[in-house]
Amino acid sequence: MTTAALPEVPQSKVKAFLRLVMIEHSVFALPFAYIAALTAMFQADKRVHWGELFLVTVCMVGLRTFAMAANRIIDREIDARNPRTAGRELVTGAVSVRTAYVGSAVALVVFLASAALLNTLCLVLAPVAVVPMVVYPYGKRFTDFPQAILGLAQAIGPIGAWLAVTGTWSWPAVVLGLAVGIWIGGFDLIYACQDVSSDREQGVRSVPARYGVPAAVWGARTCHAVTTALLVWYALLTDAGPAFWLGLAVVAGAFLYEHTIVRPTDLSRLNRAFFSTNGFVGISLFAFALLDLILRGLTI
């Protein structure tokens, strides 16, 4: 008796799906989840628990993949009418709607399974984390502030990572989560400026579409100033050392740079601000935070 082989998914479909969900953008939120998890481990016993850190990674990537797939599925008709997004995989047919649904379902199962392996509290709260991920793409249909919903969704990462390690609530993690949410909501305000004309034509709601590009850019600047203040608060709450404070100075410099190359009258370098600068913010702060924890006694 022979065992039937499981059907293989063509590599091209997998690659197309990963392009659809922009898997590389995990770099924005994942470093902050690591900061929360490693700080919690440092406070617990000053040791890195690699199994837990791996499961935190799987949780974060799984939830984000589900969120992006859901976003693309829900927005596919809007994307088809916007010249900037008309080349996305669900619009062109490079990824079928069925494949996107299957991929999002697999990502959701992976997220829930890894949450269950962490602890009971993570599993119980996992559905709460899913809700804003699904609500966000609908936000542009009923509110001028969909970036606020995105910020709430992103704030969950550091809070969840701390819960994963300790199984208990943490106000420092909430402060870090708010910093991440407001940071990402802020640079999404800038990103949305590209679609003002299309959004107004289609009735898609956003801050730039409702209040104009200058208001959105100034809103982003305010968000990033608040983010910096929250990161300072987090550093104080966790008794951070000199290396973390140096990292904060680097992040503040990156924010200043971002807002010198993106102006209400000049969006030509928007992609550099969105992808390069914001990717640098997460990675650099994580590097300095890790160095700080090691200098203070964290055992790798």
Secondary structure, 3 states (H helix, E strand, C coil): CCCCCCCCCCHHHHHHHHHHCCHHHHHCCHHHHHHHHHHHHHHHCCECCHHHHHHHHHHHHHHHHHHHHHHHHHCHHHHHCCCCCCCCHHHHCCCCHHHHHHHHHHHHHHHHHHHHHHCHHHHHHHHHHHHHHHHHHHHHHHCCCHHHHHHHHHHHHHHHHHHHHHCCCCHHHHHHHHHHHHHHHHHHHHHHHHHHHHHHHHCCCCHHHHHCHHHHHHHHHHHHHHHHHHHHHHHHHCCCCHHHHHHHHHHHHHHHHHHHHCECCECCCHHHHHHHHHHHHHHHHHHHHHHHHHHCCCEC
